[in-house]
């Protein structure tokens, strides 16, 4: 049985979930790369594909809020 804390965190990414959703993983990796290279015109399509294949909002938000992309 899962604890309240585990339920609040949401599902964790496992090797099994990656194997089930390789398109989602690929879209998220390409989204990360587009953000790091500041190719923002590609982002909406990559987000759409990732969501279509099961990416959760929190997974996308983590990439969008990545501190490595912040100007110094």
DSSP file (Angstrom, degrees, kcal/mol; ACC not computed):
  #  RESIDUE AA STRUCTURE BP1 BP2  ACC     N-H-->O    O-->H-N    N-H-->O    O-->H-N    TCO  KAPPA ALPHA  PHI   PSI    X-CA   Y-CA   Z-CA
    1    1 A X              0   0    0      0, 0.0     2,-0.2     0, 0.0     0, 0.0   0.000 360.0 360.0 360.0 136.6    0.0    0.0    0.0
    2    2 A X        -     0   0    0      1,-0.1     2,-0.1     2,-0.0     0, 0.0  -0.540 360.0-124.8 -82.7 146.3    1.3    3.5   -0.9
    3    3 A X     >  -     0   0    0     -2,-0.2     4,-2.1     1,-0.1     5,-0.2  -0.350  26.9-105.9 -82.0 168.5    1.7    6.2    1.7
    4    4 A X  H  > S+     0   0    0      1,-0.2     4,-2.1     2,-0.2     5,-0.1   0.887 121.9  54.0 -60.7 -40.1    0.1    9.6    1.4
    5    5 A X  H  > S+     0   0    0      1,-0.2     4,-1.6     2,-0.2    -1,-0.2   0.903 107.8  49.4 -63.5 -41.5    3.5   11.1    0.6
    6    6 A X  H  > S+     0   0    0      1,-0.2     4,-0.9     2,-0.2    -1,-0.2   0.892 111.1  49.7 -65.1 -39.5    4.0    8.6   -2.3
    7    7 A X  H  < S+     0   0    0     -4,-2.1     3,-0.4     1,-0.2    -1,-0.2   0.869 108.5  53.2 -66.1 -36.4    0.6    9.4   -3.7
    8    8 A X  H  < S+     0   0    0     -4,-2.1    -1,-0.2     1,-0.2    -2,-0.2   0.835 104.5  55.5 -68.6 -32.9    1.3   13.2   -3.5
    9    9 A X  H  < S-     0   0    0     -4,-1.6    -1,-0.2     1,-0.2    -2,-0.2   0.739 103.6-141.1 -71.8 -22.6    4.5   12.8   -5.4
   10   10 A X     <  -     0   0    0     -4,-0.9    -1,-0.2    -3,-0.4    -2,-0.1  -0.241  43.2 -26.1  84.8 179.6    2.7   11.1   -8.3
   11   11 A X        -     0   0    0     -3,-0.1     2,-0.3    -4,-0.1    -4,-0.0  -0.320  63.0-132.7 -68.5 148.1    4.0    8.2  -10.4
   12   12 A X        -     0   0    0      1,-0.0     2,-0.5    -2,-0.0     5,-0.1  -0.728  23.2-107.0 -99.3 152.1    7.7    7.7  -10.7
   13   13 A X        -     0   0    0     -2,-0.3     2,-0.3     4,-0.1    -1,-0.0  -0.662  45.3-179.8 -78.0 122.4    9.5    7.1  -14.0
   14   14 A X     >  -     0   0    0     -2,-0.5     4,-2.0     1,-0.1     5,-0.2  -0.771  43.6-108.1-119.5 166.0   10.6    3.4  -14.2
   15   15 A X  H  > S+     0   0    0     -2,-0.3     4,-2.4     1,-0.2     5,-0.2   0.879 121.1  54.4 -59.4 -37.8   12.4    1.4  -16.8
   16   16 A X  H  > S+     0   0    0      1,-0.2     4,-1.8     2,-0.2    -1,-0.2   0.908 107.5  48.8 -63.6 -42.3    9.1   -0.4  -17.5
   17   17 A X  H  > S+     0   0    0      2,-0.2     4,-1.3     1,-0.2    -1,-0.2   0.844 110.7  51.3 -68.5 -31.6    7.3    2.9  -18.1
   18   18 A X  H  < S+     0   0    0     -4,-2.0     3,-0.3     2,-0.2     7,-0.2   0.919 109.3  50.1 -68.3 -43.0   10.1    4.1  -20.4
   19   19 A X  H >< S+     0   0    0     -4,-2.4     3,-0.5     1,-0.2    -2,-0.2   0.848 111.8  48.8 -63.1 -33.2    9.9    0.8  -22.4
   20   20 A X  H 3< S+     0   0    0     -4,-1.8    -1,-0.2     1,-0.2    -2,-0.2   0.774 122.2  32.7 -75.9 -25.7    6.2    1.3  -22.7
   21   21 A X  T 3X  +     0   0    0     -4,-1.3     4,-2.0    -3,-0.3    -1,-0.2  -0.452  62.3 148.4-131.4  59.9    6.5    5.0  -23.9
   22   22 A X  H <> S+     0   0    0     -3,-0.5     4,-2.4     1,-0.2     5,-0.2   0.821  77.8  56.2 -65.8 -28.2    9.7    5.4  -25.9
   23   23 A X  H  > S+     0   0    0      2,-0.2     4,-2.6     1,-0.2    -1,-0.2   0.904 106.9  49.5 -69.1 -39.9    8.0    8.1  -28.0
   24   24 A X  H  > S+     0   0    0     29,-0.3     4,-2.5     2,-0.2    -2,-0.2   0.941 112.4  47.3 -61.0 -47.9    7.2   10.1  -24.9
   25   25 A X  H  X S+     0   0    0     -4,-2.0     4,-2.4    -7,-0.2    -2,-0.2   0.915 112.6  49.0 -61.3 -43.6   10.7    9.8  -23.7
   26   26 A X  H  X S+     0   0    0     -4,-2.4     4,-2.7     2,-0.2    -1,-0.2   0.920 110.9  50.0 -62.9 -44.0   12.1   10.8  -27.0
   27   27 A X  H  X S+     0   0    0     -4,-2.6     4,-2.3     1,-0.2    -1,-0.2   0.903 111.5  48.8 -62.1 -41.2    9.8   13.9  -27.3
   28   28 A X  H  X S+     0   0    0     -4,-2.5     4,-2.4     2,-0.2    -1,-0.2   0.892 111.6  49.2 -66.7 -38.9   10.8   15.0  -23.8
   29   29 A X  H  X S+     0   0    0     -4,-2.4     4,-2.2     2,-0.2    -2,-0.2   0.920 112.7  47.3 -65.4 -42.6   14.5   14.6  -24.6
   30   30 A X  H  X S+     0   0    0     -4,-2.7     4,-2.6     2,-0.2    -2,-0.2   0.871 110.6  53.1 -66.1 -35.9   14.1   16.6  -27.8
   31   31 A X  H  X S+     0   0    0     -4,-2.3     4,-2.5    -5,-0.2    -2,-0.2   0.934 108.7  49.4 -62.9 -45.5   12.1   19.2  -25.9
   32   32 A X  H  X S+     0   0    0     -4,-2.4     4,-2.5     1,-0.2    -2,-0.2   0.930 112.5  47.7 -58.2 -46.0   15.0   19.5  -23.4
   33   33 A X  H  X S+     0   0    0     -4,-2.2     4,-2.0     1,-0.2    -1,-0.2   0.904 110.9  50.7 -63.2 -42.4   17.5   19.9  -26.2
   34   34 A X  H  <>S+     0   0    0     -4,-2.6     5,-3.1     2,-0.2     4,-0.2   0.901 111.9  48.1 -62.9 -40.8   15.3   22.5  -28.0
   35   35 A X  H ><5S+     0   0    0     -4,-2.5     3,-1.1     3,-0.2    -2,-0.2   0.923 111.3  49.1 -65.8 -44.4   15.0   24.5  -24.8
   36   36 A X  H 3<5S+     0   0    0     -4,-2.5    -1,-0.2     1,-0.3    -2,-0.2   0.849 115.4  44.1 -64.7 -32.9   18.8   24.4  -24.1
   37   37 A X  T 3<5S-     0   0    0     -4,-2.0    -1,-0.3    -5,-0.2    -2,-0.2   0.380 112.7-121.2 -91.5   4.2   19.5   25.5  -27.7
   38   38 A X  T < 5 +     0   0    0     -3,-1.1     2,-0.8    -4,-0.2    -3,-0.2   0.864  63.4 145.0  58.5  40.7   16.8   28.2  -27.5
   39   39 A X    > < +     0   0    0     -5,-3.1     3,-1.6     1,-0.2     4,-0.4  -0.604  13.7 162.8-102.9  68.3   14.9   26.7  -30.5
   40   40 A X  G >>  +     0   0    0     -2,-0.8     3,-0.9     1,-0.3     4,-0.6   0.692  59.5  73.6 -67.5 -21.7   11.5   27.6  -29.0
   41   41 A X  G 34 S+     0   0    0      1,-0.2     4,-0.3    -3,-0.2    -1,-0.3   0.755  97.5  51.0 -65.5 -21.7    9.6   27.3  -32.3
   42   42 A X  G <> S+     0   0    0     -3,-1.6     4,-1.9     1,-0.1    -1,-0.2   0.672  90.5  82.6 -84.7 -18.8   10.0   23.5  -32.0
   43   43 A X  H <> S+     0   0    0     -3,-0.9     4,-2.7    -4,-0.4     5,-0.3   0.875  82.8  54.2 -62.4 -45.2    8.6   23.3  -28.4
   44   44 A X  H  X S+     0   0    0     -4,-0.6     4,-2.2     1,-0.2    -1,-0.2   0.912 111.8  45.6 -58.8 -41.1    4.8   23.4  -29.0
   45   45 A X  H  > S+     0   0    0     -4,-0.3     4,-2.3    -3,-0.2    -1,-0.2   0.905 113.5  49.1 -67.6 -40.9    5.0   20.4  -31.3
   46   46 A X  H  X S+     0   0    0     -4,-1.9     4,-2.5     2,-0.2    -2,-0.2   0.888 111.6  49.4 -66.0 -38.5    7.3   18.5  -29.0
   47   47 A X  H  X S+     0   0    0     -4,-2.7     4,-2.6     2,-0.2     5,-0.2   0.910 110.0  51.7 -65.0 -42.2    5.0   19.2  -26.0
   48   48 A X  H  X S+     0   0    0     -4,-2.2     4,-2.4    -5,-0.3    -2,-0.2   0.931 112.1  45.4 -60.2 -46.7    2.0   18.0  -28.0
   49   49 A X  H  X S+     0   0    0     -4,-2.3     4,-1.6     2,-0.2    -2,-0.2   0.923 112.5  51.1 -64.4 -44.4    3.7   14.7  -29.0
   50   50 A X  H  <>S+     0   0    0     -4,-2.5     5,-2.9     1,-0.2    -2,-0.2   0.922 113.1  45.3 -60.1 -44.3    4.9   14.1  -25.4
   51   51 A X  H ><5S+     0   0    0     -4,-2.6     3,-1.8     3,-0.2    -1,-0.2   0.898 108.2  57.3 -65.9 -39.8    1.4   14.7  -24.0
   52   52 A X  H 3<5S+     0   0    0     -4,-2.4    -1,-0.2     1,-0.3    -2,-0.2   0.840 109.4  46.2 -58.9 -33.3   -0.2   12.6  -26.7
   53   53 A X  T 3<5S-     0   0    0     -4,-1.6    -1,-0.3    -3,-0.2   -29,-0.3   0.203 133.6 -84.2 -99.2  14.8    2.0    9.7  -25.5
   54   54 A X  T < 5 +     0   0    0     -3,-1.8    -3,-0.2     1,-0.3     2,-0.1   0.536  69.1 155.9 105.4   7.4    1.4   10.2  -21.8
   55   55 A X      < -     0   0    0     -5,-2.9    -1,-0.3    -6,-0.2     2,-0.2  -0.447  36.9-133.2 -66.2 138.1    3.7   12.9  -20.5
   56   56 A X    >>  -     0   0    0     -2,-0.1     4,-1.7     1,-0.1     3,-0.7  -0.573  18.7-111.9 -90.8 157.2    2.3   14.5  -17.4
   57   57 A X  H 3> S+     0   0    0      1,-0.3     4,-3.0    -2,-0.2     5,-0.2   0.869 116.9  56.8 -54.5 -39.2    2.2   18.3  -16.9
   58   58 A X  H 3> S+     0   0    0      1,-0.2     4,-2.0     2,-0.2    -1,-0.3   0.858 103.6  53.3 -65.1 -33.9    4.8   18.0  -14.1
   59   59 A X  H <> S+     0   0    0     -3,-0.7     4,-1.1     2,-0.2    -1,-0.2   0.910 113.9  42.1 -65.7 -41.0    7.3   16.3  -16.4
   60   60 A X  H  X S+     0   0    0     -4,-1.7     4,-2.3     2,-0.2     3,-0.3   0.905 112.5  53.6 -71.4 -42.7    7.0   19.1  -19.0
   61   61 A X  H  X S+     0   0    0     -4,-3.0     4,-2.2     1,-0.2    -2,-0.2   0.869 102.8  58.0 -61.4 -37.2    7.0   21.8  -16.3
   62   62 A X  H  < S+     0   0    0     -4,-2.0    -1,-0.2     1,-0.2    -2,-0.2   0.888 109.4  45.0 -61.2 -38.1   10.3   20.4  -14.9
   63   63 A X  H >< S+     0   0    0     -4,-1.1     3,-1.2    -3,-0.3    -2,-0.2   0.904 112.7  50.4 -70.3 -41.2   11.9   20.9  -18.3
   64   64 A X  H 3< S+     0   0    0     -4,-2.3    -2,-0.2     1,-0.3    -1,-0.2   0.810 114.5  44.4 -67.3 -29.2   10.5   24.4  -18.8
   65   65 A X  T 3< S+     0   0    0     -4,-2.2    -1,-0.3    -5,-0.2    -2,-0.2   0.233  78.8 143.6 -99.8  13.6   11.7   25.5  -15.3
   66   66 A X    X   -     0   0    0     -3,-1.2     3,-1.6     1,-0.2     4,-0.2  -0.341  47.2-144.5 -59.7 124.1   15.2   24.0  -15.6
   67   67 A X  G >  S+     0   0    0      1,-0.3     3,-1.6     2,-0.2    -1,-0.2   0.747  92.8  72.2 -64.9 -24.8   17.6   26.3  -13.9
   68   68 A X  G 3  S+     0   0    0      1,-0.3    -1,-0.3     0, 0.0    -2,-0.1   0.695  94.4  55.4 -65.5 -16.5   20.3   25.5  -16.4
   69   69 A X  G <  S+     0   0    0     -3,-1.6    -1,-0.3     2,-0.1    -2,-0.2   0.526  82.3 110.4 -92.6  -5.5   18.4   27.6  -19.0
   70   70 A X  S <  S-     0   0    0     -3,-1.6     2,-0.0    -4,-0.2    -5,-0.0  -0.456  75.7-110.6 -73.4 138.8   18.2   30.7  -16.9
   71   71 A X              0   0    0     -2,-0.2    -1,-0.1     1,-0.1    -2,-0.1  -0.360 360.0 360.0 -64.7 148.5   20.3   33.7  -18.1
   72   72 A X              0   0    0     -2,-0.0    -1,-0.1     0, 0.0    -2,-0.0   0.423 360.0 360.0 -99.9 360.0   23.3   34.6  -15.9
